[in-house]
């Protein structure tokens, strides 16, 4: 069994051991229904999302009142160009957000927060993120994954009473999990928390600590060694950022989000009271993953805001910019891009609002829906911003300051493209999200047939699993042959008089869901234990599911708007356009399940890593600087200046 490379202070773990750590942190049970999970199993449960759930009037009124205040603040007190130019959010802006109560949007009113619903919290992030994405990142990192959310779910009453009032009004928080040599593989986490009397002593280094440079409170994931009276394992702690031994060693700089207060934080013999431990020892990773279930909705919220802005600029610019005797919007090549931006923005908002409302009602398990929203939103927003840059042409590549200097409107299209790029990496990269969602999507299969493909199981266990699987598949698989999607009048509610027909799209979703489940079953039968290595196949399965989920959300939202808003007809048109575009993508993905270059790509990769193609690198110079690929993270006292900058 080969071991992953590890420095002396890091645990050396095999691939299998790393998977076991991640698996142990998963929520194992499905106590509530999940629309997306059912979709991957070939069951189109439209009843779980239609009629579209709505927030109570009191929640909506409170949310709208705050949005009005936040909009005025963004329009009058936020200078996005200054944030981009100085690569820093001015203290007065952060203090203004504190005065508004924006730090406590998701914190209960009894602790001094605003008590907004997930729906309105996300609307607020979309709004403030459109003013400047670094502001959205600040608020999101504080509330979606920072100290408030894990305390809300797992904290003791004493912890809530001690910390939540501070976090609602004055104190900024950050989430510290990643380390210089530990990304999506938490089994190798090296930061330690050694029990010492009534305290734990923390040592280690954390990387990419969003908000860490300005934070007052930190939620830190550290490994407690197993010992007498201590279960040990990855554990969550609330740490005062001003504690002795905490040093912010660097404020990191990026291609986008230049106002992001993200750094490297070192802990050296930092004493943390045992009372500040969140949950039990060893529960840290589960706490982190559970927090992310709804926390991930913050990223698609800001993607929705970006999409709306891209649509606005595309509309205004394309109607005044003329080429060959007519506005560029009337040229088909540009018009197709505008249609894509409009339809996709409508879809992202539909997915976000549906997922958020289901999270508020807490009647559905939305772990897959939230992950799909993050995956789909981050990928599609990047494409929309790229299309806007193309529509703007040379002006899309030019900075806002340069445009203003020569007398034109300062449109930061290139900045939005740079700012959005990180969303495909933040809070689970696209590749990791594919694997995470795929694992949840095939959970039902693994629960009945997992022992069949587990090399550590005995023949007796495999025989028992085979019998159980036979019973399950004998009942399940025949149901994938036929369904409402083959009935020409199914979902007739989505073809009201005077509107385009959306019922055909829902029939397509139902048929495709069954096809998706059959494809997954065929793959499991074909590859069995090697299924988890077929990441290309799994990614396409997940992408199909994301498209089907988006199509479902779009149709349900269009029907809601038809009955509640004056622009219902236009909503139906946008839904029809999106579903048409989405169906083309789905068909391509289905084709690529079985006809692809995965095998040859694997051979090429082996050749690249083995040096077979180094001749292809001839003829260039490498402008990279010297230094190790990964910085040394050996525990010890800091040798650098502390650049921690609490907001005064």
Secondary structure, 3 states (H helix, E strand, C coil): CCCCCCCCCCCCCCHHHHHHHHHHHCCCCCCCECHHHHHHCCCCCHHHCCCCCCCCHHHHHHHHHHHHHHHHHHHHHCCHHHHHHHCCCCHHHHHHHHHHCHHHCCCCHHHCCCCCCHHHHHHHHHHHHHHCHHHHHHHHHHHCCCHHHHHHHHCCHHHHHHHHHHHHHCCCEEEECCECCECCCHHHCCCEEEEECCEEEEEEEEEEEECCCCCCEEEEEEEECCECCECCEEEEEEEECCCCCEEEEEECCCCCCCCCCEEEEEEEEEEEEHHHEECCCCCHHHHHHHHHHHHCHHHHHHHHHHHHHHHHHHHHHHHHCEECCEEHHHCHHHHHHHHHHHHHHHHHHHHHHHHHHHHHHCCECCHHHHHHHHHHHHHHHHHHHHHHHHHHCHHHHCCHHHHHHCCCCCCCHHHHHHHHHHHHCCCCCHHHHHHHHHHHHCHHHHHHHHHHCCCCCCHHHHHHHHHHHHHHHHHHHHHHCCCHHHCCCCCHHHCCCCCCCCHHHHHHHHHHHHHHHHHHHHHHHHHHHHHHHCHHHHHHHHHHHHHHHHHHHHHHHHHHHHHHCCCHHHHHHHHHHHHHHHHHHHHHHHHHHHCCCHHHHHHHHHHHHCCCCHHHHCCCCCCCCCCCCCCCCCCCCCCCCCCCCCCC
